[in-house]
Each structure stands twice: as structure tokens, then as C-alpha cells.
């Protein structure tokens, strides 16, 4: 017979602790009362160099739309996401052509112009509402630099974390600094924290329900996979150094490995949500300023996004974006396969995927490619706003905030909320 265990239970070894996923055995009555079921979560992902429209946007609306070149890569999830066309933020042309990057999650007008001050981003509005119900109210990630799309109510940017290794230590290991560092060295040499907490893990398994046993087994497998991926990337070998006039080491030194960086960040998302370390995550896929390490590509991602209708450049751009969307497919798969005591993670996690540019070739911040997955919404259709002007994307943001429990009818440039069926 299973017994209730505390929500903050950790598996400990030599002073280092590993967080656990939410289990039904963790005082289930109190958990359900506090959350009303599975906790509501939000994940925002933006590919700042756009998504080639002809390969993404369906021609038909409704449930019977014909899939496209890119959407075919995620079509097995069709009933779990909705597509939105002809939505955007107004007045997004700034001093620089890519200034709209900083306002994708805020909808502030005139980015980059004299006197511009950003406004709060949707992720921080959700995080402020939740507060410290989790150890980290929000997690902001980036593939290339500390630049992010997360802004406080005072218009201050929250720096992005780019190191999956630091993120892993920050999220899942606890203890004195020297103990965590020792565990990092153990991982670098091929060790695993799971091996070091094996006895406690076995004892815990005997205390929980059969459903929780299955959930723990899946979680342990995911942690071990993450350890292996980080080790293979050399993440744990790149330890922080004392302050010197040298560049900080990165987990994947080759900036050209855009896909590898995206994959590692995406692999952290289910672990963060499973452990309830945070319920709000934002990821910015950035321009790395180099030729991506993708077979058949010899131009930089940025230059290829400005293809000028050159078929050879478009072909290379699609090779890059095909792999990026393939990684997104993998993330959706993990969020559907893994879960808490109330069901798959995706059921209670709203995932926003899109770009601040509708046509990167001309830096056009209109007709944005927008997808919303999970979150308990009714999905499976392509919704297109018809009219002379795009509808406010902020209307969708209002709805996403309401799904997080935020009592609001306004955000950014909204004129109301967006409902669909």
C-alpha cells in the first residue's frame, strides 16, 4: 500500500539531490486542491528568422486543410494543435529590421525607435500571477546569446540562459557548491547521479503507487538520456572559470550546431515541467551568424532567410527549417508521452510556436506563422482571419493568459480575447 510523501522529496547522494516529478502519492488531496488538477503551464518558442511561408501556411481553413511541406513533419499531432494565420502586432518596424524580435511576446509599438521602452511579456505576466508556487517562476532560454524576449513590467529584459549544463545543475541538483561540482565531474567522466541515488530510488519505488512506479521509471530514463546527451556534447567538461579576460565556455562550442543547441534546450523542457521546477518557459531560437551545420547548406541562416526568391537559397533555407520543425515535433512527442498524475504534460501545457516575422525575406512583421498546442484547448483546425488588416495577435495572448488563470481581458494591443472551436 502506498503512503503519502512530501512534494519536496529529493533523492540524495553525497550531499547532492535530484528533484522528482509530481506524483499522485505526493499528498494527492492537497495537490489537487491547490492546483485544481494538473498545474497549468506555458511554453513559448520563437524562431526569430521566420518560417518560409509557402512551406508552412495551409491554403484551406478548418479541420480539412491539406497539410504542407513543413506541417507534414508534425501532422501526427494535428489533433493537438491549432494554426492561426493573419495575426500580428501593429507598428513593429523599428530602427533595425530585426527589432521586432524584442516585442514578439510583448506587442509594444515602435521597437528600437528613440524613446522606446518595452512592456511586460506574456510569459512574465503569467509568472507574476503564479509567483513562487514553483522554485523558479519562469525560465528564459536562448540558443545563441543572453538576448531574450522576456521583459518585466518595467521593460527590463530578463537574460536568457544558453547553457543546458548550467540549467541542468540549477534545476535538478541541490547541495553545497563543492558537492555539486564533484557531481559534475562525475558526470563528465561518464557517471550518473541516478547510479548514486540507486538505493534511495529503489526504496522510494516501493512506497509509491503502481502508476507512480511507471512514471518514475519514465522520468529516470529521461534524466539518464539528458545526462548522456549533455556528456556527449561536452557540457559537463566546460566548467565555469574564475573571472579572467576570456570568453565563457559554452556547452556546444561550435556556433554552427544550431540544431544541436535547440535539441538540448528542448530536452530540458519536459524535465522542468515534470519536476514542477517552473511552469513558464520561453525559448528564443536566434541568428547564430554562421553557416549552420546542416547537410547541403553552405550559406548563413540569416542570409538564406533573405533569399530574394532565389530557388537555390530557398532550398537551403528549407533544409534548416525542416530540421528545426523536426526538433519541435520531438518536443511535442515528449510532452504527449510524459506526464504527471493527471495525464500527459501537453494536456495542461499551452505551447506557443511561431515567429516575429511573417516574411523574413523582406523583414515583414505581418501574417505571422502561429501555432498553439495543448493547454486543454480544442484543436485540429486552421483559423485564418479574413479582412483588410491582420487581427491583433494580442487577442490570442489574452486567451493564453486566461488559460493560466490570469484574470484579465487585456494585454498589449488586444481588442478582446480570441476564442475558437
C-alpha positions as CSV (number, residue, x, y, z in Angstrom):
1,X,0.0,0.0,0.0
2,X,1.5,3.4,-1.0
3,X,1.9,6.1,1.6
4,X,1.8,9.9,1.1
5,X,5.2,11.5,0.6
6,X,6.1,15.2,0.7
7,X,6.1,17.2,-2.5
8,X,9.6,18.4,-1.9
9,X,11.1,14.9,-1.6
10,X,14.6,14.6,-3.2
11,X,16.8,11.6,-3.9
12,X,20.1,12.4,-2.2
13,X,23.6,11.2,-2.6
14,X,26.8,12.7,-1.0
15,X,25.0,15.9,-0.4
16,X,23.7,16.3,-3.9
17,X,19.9,16.0,-4.5
18,X,17.9,15.1,-7.6
19,X,14.4,16.6,-7.9
20,X,11.4,14.3,-8.6
21,X,8.4,14.7,-10.9
22,X,4.9,15.3,-9.5
23,X,3.5,12.0,-8.3
24,X,0.0,11.1,-7.1
25,X,1.5,9.8,-3.9
26,X,2.8,13.3,-3.0
27,X,-0.1,14.2,-0.8
28,X,-2.6,14.0,-3.7
29,X,-5.5,15.6,-1.9
30,X,-3.5,18.7,-1.1
31,X,-2.1,18.8,-4.6
32,X,-5.4,18.6,-6.4
33,X,-6.9,21.2,-4.1
34,X,-4.1,23.6,-4.7
35,X,-4.0,23.2,-8.5
36,X,-7.5,22.1,-9.4
37,X,-5.9,19.2,-11.1
38,X,-2.8,19.3,-13.2
39,X,-0.9,22.6,-12.9
40,X,-1.3,25.0,-15.8
41,X,1.8,25.6,-17.8
42,X,3.1,27.8,-20.6
43,X,5.9,27.3,-23.1
44,X,6.7,30.0,-25.7
45,X,9.0,29.3,-28.7
46,X,10.0,31.9,-31.3
47,X,12.2,31.3,-34.4
48,X,13.4,34.8,-34.9
49,X,14.4,34.4,-38.6
50,X,10.9,33.5,-39.7
51,X,9.4,30.4,-41.2
52,X,9.2,30.2,-45.0
53,X,5.5,30.9,-45.6
54,X,4.9,28.7,-48.7
55,X,6.2,25.7,-46.9
56,X,4.2,26.4,-43.7
57,X,0.8,28.1,-44.4
58,X,-2.1,25.9,-45.5
59,X,-4.3,27.2,-48.3
60,X,-7.5,25.8,-46.7
61,X,-9.1,26.6,-43.3
62,X,-10.9,24.4,-40.9
63,X,-10.2,20.8,-39.9
64,X,-9.9,19.6,-43.5
65,X,-6.9,21.7,-44.5
66,X,-4.3,20.0,-46.7
67,X,-1.0,19.6,-44.9
68,X,2.0,21.5,-46.2
69,X,5.7,20.6,-46.5
70,X,6.6,21.7,-43.0
71,X,3.3,20.8,-41.3
72,X,3.6,17.2,-42.6
73,X,6.5,16.9,-40.2
74,X,4.2,17.4,-37.2
75,X,0.9,16.2,-38.8
76,X,0.7,13.2,-36.4
77,X,0.0,15.8,-33.7
78,X,-2.7,17.6,-35.7
79,X,-5.5,17.0,-33.2
80,X,-3.3,18.6,-30.5
81,X,-2.6,21.9,-32.1
82,X,-4.3,24.9,-33.9
83,X,-2.9,27.1,-36.6
84,X,-3.5,30.8,-36.9
85,X,-3.0,33.0,-40.0
86,X,-3.2,36.7,-40.5
87,X,-2.4,37.7,-36.9
88,X,0.3,40.1,-35.9
89,X,1.3,43.1,-33.7
90,X,0.8,46.6,-35.2
91,X,3.7,49.1,-35.6
92,X,6.6,46.7,-35.4
93,X,9.0,48.4,-37.8
94,X,11.9,49.7,-35.8
95,X,15.3,51.4,-36.4
96,X,16.8,48.0,-37.3
97,X,14.9,45.4,-39.5
98,X,15.0,42.8,-36.8
99,X,13.8,44.9,-33.9
100,X,10.5,43.1,-33.8
101,X,12.4,40.2,-32.1
102,X,12.2,42.0,-28.8
103,X,8.4,42.6,-29.0
104,X,7.1,39.2,-30.1
105,X,5.9,38.4,-26.5
106,X,5.1,42.0,-25.5
107,X,3.4,43.7,-28.6
108,X,4.9,47.0,-27.6
109,X,4.9,49.6,-30.5
110,X,7.9,51.0,-32.2
111,X,10.7,48.7,-31.1
112,X,14.2,50.3,-31.5
113,X,13.0,53.8,-32.1
114,X,14.1,56.8,-30.0
115,X,12.5,56.7,-26.6
116,X,11.3,53.1,-27.0
117,X,10.6,51.2,-23.7
118,X,9.4,47.7,-23.8
119,X,6.4,46.4,-21.9
120,X,5.8,43.2,-19.9
121,X,5.9,40.0,-21.9
122,X,3.2,37.4,-21.8
123,X,5.5,34.9,-20.0
124,X,6.3,37.3,-17.2
125,X,2.6,38.3,-16.9
126,X,1.9,34.6,-16.3
127,X,4.9,34.2,-14.0
128,X,3.9,37.2,-11.9
129,X,0.4,35.7,-11.5
130,X,1.8,32.4,-10.3
131,X,4.5,33.8,-8.1
132,X,6.8,31.4,-6.3
133,X,4.4,28.5,-6.4
134,X,7.5,26.8,-8.0
135,X,11.1,27.4,-7.2
136,X,11.6,29.3,-10.5
137,X,8.6,31.5,-11.5
138,X,9.9,31.4,-15.1
139,X,12.8,30.1,-17.2
140,X,14.1,32.1,-20.2
141,X,16.3,30.3,-22.7
142,X,18.2,31.2,-25.9
143,X,20.2,29.3,-28.4
144,X,23.0,31.9,-29.0
145,X,23.2,34.8,-26.6
146,X,21.8,36.3,-23.5
147,X,19.2,38.3,-25.5
148,X,15.7,37.2,-24.8
149,X,12.1,38.1,-25.5
150,X,11.1,38.1,-21.8
151,X,10.6,41.5,-20.2
152,X,9.5,42.7,-16.8
153,X,6.7,45.2,-16.1
154,X,9.4,47.9,-16.1
155,X,10.6,46.9,-19.6
156,X,13.8,45.3,-18.4
157,X,15.0,42.3,-20.4
158,X,15.5,39.0,-18.5
159,X,18.7,37.5,-19.8
160,X,18.4,34.1,-21.5
161,X,20.3,31.0,-20.3
162,X,22.1,29.4,-23.2
163,X,23.9,26.6,-21.3
164,X,21.9,23.4,-20.8
165,X,24.6,22.2,-18.4
166,X,24.1,25.2,-16.1
167,X,20.4,24.8,-16.5
168,X,20.6,21.2,-15.5
169,X,22.6,21.9,-12.4
170,X,20.4,24.9,-11.5
171,X,17.2,22.9,-11.9
172,X,17.9,19.4,-10.8
173,X,20.9,19.4,-8.5
174,X,21.0,20.7,-4.9
175,X,23.7,20.9,-2.3
176,X,26.9,22.7,-1.4
177,X,28.8,24.2,-4.4
178,X,31.7,21.8,-4.0
179,X,29.4,18.8,-3.8
180,X,27.5,19.9,-6.9
181,X,30.9,20.5,-8.7
182,X,32.1,17.0,-7.6
183,X,28.9,15.5,-9.1
184,X,29.5,17.5,-12.3
185,X,33.0,15.9,-12.6
186,X,31.5,12.5,-12.0
187,X,29.0,13.1,-14.9
188,X,31.8,14.4,-17.1
189,X,33.7,11.1,-16.7
190,X,30.6,9.1,-17.6
191,X,29.0,8.7,-14.2
192,X,25.3,9.3,-13.5
193,X,23.5,10.8,-10.5
194,X,20.9,8.1,-10.9
195,X,23.5,5.5,-10.1
196,X,24.5,7.4,-7.0
197,X,20.9,7.5,-5.7
198,X,20.0,4.0,-6.8
199,X,19.3,2.7,-3.2
200,X,17.0,5.6,-2.4
201,X,15.3,5.3,-5.8
202,X,14.6,1.6,-5.1
203,X,13.2,2.4,-1.6
204,X,11.0,5.2,-3.0
205,X,9.7,2.9,-5.7
206,X,8.4,0.5,-3.0
207,X,6.5,3.4,-1.3
208,X,4.5,4.7,-4.3
209,X,1.6,3.5,-6.3
210,X,1.9,1.3,-9.4
211,X,1.0,4.3,-11.6
212,X,3.8,6.4,-9.9
213,X,6.2,3.5,-10.4
214,X,5.6,3.7,-14.2
215,X,6.0,7.5,-14.0
216,X,9.2,7.3,-12.1
217,X,10.7,4.7,-14.5
218,X,10.0,7.1,-17.4
219,X,11.4,10.0,-15.5
220,X,14.6,8.2,-14.7
221,X,15.0,7.2,-18.3
222,X,14.6,10.8,-19.4
223,X,17.1,12.0,-16.8
224,X,19.7,9.4,-18.0
225,X,19.1,10.4,-21.6
226,X,19.7,14.0,-20.7
227,X,22.9,13.2,-18.9
228,X,24.1,11.2,-21.8
229,X,23.3,14.0,-24.3
230,X,25.0,16.6,-22.1
231,X,28.0,14.4,-21.7
232,X,28.3,13.8,-25.4
233,X,28.1,17.5,-26.1
234,X,31.0,18.0,-23.6
235,X,28.7,20.1,-21.4
236,X,29.9,18.9,-18.1
237,X,33.6,19.3,-19.1
238,X,33.1,23.0,-19.7
239,X,33.1,24.2,-16.1
240,X,32.9,27.9,-15.2
241,X,36.3,29.5,-14.6
242,X,37.4,32.3,-12.3
243,X,36.9,35.8,-13.7
244,X,39.5,36.3,-16.4
245,X,39.6,38.2,-19.7
246,X,38.5,35.1,-21.7
247,X,35.2,34.0,-23.2
248,X,33.0,31.9,-21.0
249,X,32.9,28.3,-22.3
250,X,29.7,27.0,-24.0
251,X,28.2,23.6,-23.9
252,X,28.4,23.2,-27.7
253,X,31.5,25.3,-28.7
254,X,30.6,25.2,-32.4
255,X,28.1,28.0,-33.0
256,X,27.2,26.3,-36.3
257,X,25.5,23.5,-34.4
258,X,22.2,25.3,-34.3
259,X,20.1,22.1,-34.4
260,X,22.2,20.6,-31.5
261,X,21.7,23.6,-29.3
262,X,17.9,23.6,-30.0
263,X,17.7,19.9,-29.3
264,X,19.5,20.3,-25.9
265,X,17.2,23.1,-24.8
266,X,14.1,21.3,-25.9
267,X,15.2,18.2,-24.0
268,X,15.2,20.3,-20.8
269,X,11.6,21.4,-21.1
270,X,9.8,18.1,-20.1
271,X,12.2,17.7,-17.2
272,X,11.5,21.2,-15.9
273,X,7.7,20.7,-16.2
274,X,7.7,17.2,-14.8
275,X,9.6,18.3,-11.6
276,X,7.4,21.4,-11.3
277,X,10.6,23.4,-11.2
278,X,8.8,26.1,-13.3
279,X,5.5,26.4,-15.1
280,X,6.6,29.1,-17.6
281,X,9.3,28.6,-20.2
282,X,10.3,30.8,-23.1
283,X,12.8,29.8,-25.8
284,X,14.3,32.2,-28.4
285,X,15.9,30.5,-31.5
286,X,18.4,33.1,-32.6
287,X,20.6,34.0,-35.6
288,X,24.0,32.4,-34.9
289,X,25.7,34.5,-37.5
290,X,27.4,31.4,-39.1
291,X,26.6,28.7,-41.6
292,X,24.5,26.1,-39.7
293,X,25.9,22.6,-39.5
294,X,23.1,21.1,-41.8
295,X,23.9,18.8,-44.7
296,X,23.6,20.6,-48.0
297,X,23.8,24.1,-46.5
298,X,26.6,26.5,-47.3
299,X,25.0,29.9,-46.6
300,X,24.4,31.5,-43.2
301,X,20.9,31.2,-41.8
302,X,20.4,34.9,-41.8
303,X,21.4,35.4,-45.4
304,X,19.3,32.5,-46.6
305,X,16.3,33.9,-44.9
306,X,16.8,36.9,-47.3
307,X,16.7,34.6,-50.2
308,X,15.4,37.1,-52.8
309,X,13.3,34.3,-54.3
310,X,16.5,32.5,-55.3
311,X,15.4,28.9,-55.6
312,X,18.8,27.6,-54.5
313,X,18.8,29.7,-51.4
314,X,15.2,28.7,-50.6
315,X,16.1,25.1,-50.9
316,X,18.9,25.5,-48.3
317,X,16.7,27.6,-46.0
318,X,14.1,24.8,-46.0
319,X,16.8,22.3,-45.1
320,X,17.5,24.3,-41.9
321,X,13.8,24.9,-41.1
322,X,12.9,21.3,-41.7
323,X,15.3,20.2,-39.0
324,X,14.1,22.9,-36.6
325,X,10.5,21.8,-37.1
326,X,11.7,18.2,-36.7
327,X,13.0,19.1,-33.2
328,X,9.7,20.8,-32.4
329,X,8.0,17.5,-33.4
330,X,10.2,15.7,-30.9
331,X,9.3,18.2,-28.2
332,X,5.5,17.7,-28.8
333,X,6.1,13.9,-28.8
334,X,7.8,14.1,-25.4
335,X,5.1,16.3,-23.9
336,X,2.4,13.9,-25.1
337,X,4.3,10.8,-23.9
338,X,5.3,12.0,-20.5
339,X,3.1,13.5,-17.8
340,X,2.0,13.8,-14.2
341,X,-0.7,12.0,-12.1
342,X,-3.4,13.8,-14.1
343,X,-2.3,12.9,-17.6
344,X,0.2,13.9,-20.4
345,X,2.1,17.1,-19.9
346,X,0.7,18.6,-23.1
347,X,-2.8,18.4,-21.8
348,X,-2.1,21.1,-19.3
349,X,0.7,22.9,-21.1
350,X,0.0,25.6,-23.6
351,X,2.7,25.7,-26.3
352,X,3.1,28.8,-28.5
353,X,5.3,28.3,-31.5
354,X,5.9,30.9,-34.2
355,X,8.0,33.9,-35.3
356,X,8.1,37.6,-35.1
357,X,8.5,37.7,-38.9
358,X,5.8,36.6,-41.4
359,X,8.2,37.1,-44.4
360,X,11.8,37.2,-43.3
361,X,12.9,37.9,-46.9
362,X,11.5,41.4,-46.6
363,X,11.6,41.7,-42.8
364,X,7.8,41.8,-42.8
365,X,6.3,41.5,-39.3
366,X,2.8,40.7,-40.7
367,X,0.9,37.5,-41.3
368,X,2.9,35.7,-38.6
369,X,3.2,31.9,-38.5
370,X,1.4,31.0,-35.3
371,X,0.7,27.5,-33.7
372,X,-0.8,26.8,-30.3
373,X,-0.6,23.3,-29.0
374,X,-2.0,21.6,-25.9
375,X,-3.4,23.5,-23.0
376,X,-6.8,21.9,-23.0
377,X,-8.0,23.9,-26.0
378,X,-10.0,22.3,-28.8
379,X,-7.5,21.7,-31.7
380,X,-7.2,20.3,-35.2
381,X,-8.1,23.3,-37.3
382,X,-6.5,26.1,-39.3
383,X,-8.0,29.5,-38.3
384,X,-7.5,32.4,-40.7
385,X,-8.6,36.0,-40.0
386,X,-10.1,37.4,-43.2
387,X,-10.1,41.2,-43.7
388,X,-8.0,44.1,-44.9
389,X,-5.7,44.0,-41.9
390,X,-4.3,41.4,-39.6
391,X,-6.1,40.7,-36.3
392,X,-4.3,41.5,-33.1
393,X,-2.1,38.6,-32.0
394,X,-2.5,40.1,-28.5
395,X,-6.1,38.7,-28.5
396,X,-4.6,35.2,-28.6
397,X,-2.3,36.2,-25.8
398,X,-5.2,37.3,-23.6
399,X,-6.8,33.9,-24.1
400,X,-3.5,32.1,-23.3
401,X,-3.1,34.2,-20.1
402,X,-6.7,33.4,-19.1
403,X,-5.9,29.7,-19.5
404,X,-3.1,30.2,-17.0
405,X,-5.6,31.6,-14.5
406,X,-4.8,35.3,-15.0
407,X,-7.9,37.3,-14.6
408,X,-7.5,39.8,-17.5
409,X,-9.3,40.9,-20.6
410,X,-6.5,43.0,-22.0
411,X,-2.8,42.5,-23.0
412,X,-0.6,44.5,-25.3
413,X,-2.7,45.7,-28.3
414,X,-5.6,43.5,-27.7
415,X,-9.2,44.4,-28.5
416,X,-10.6,41.4,-26.6
417,X,-9.9,37.7,-26.3
418,X,-9.7,35.1,-29.1
419,X,-12.0,32.1,-29.0
420,X,-12.1,29.2,-31.4
421,X,-13.7,25.8,-31.7
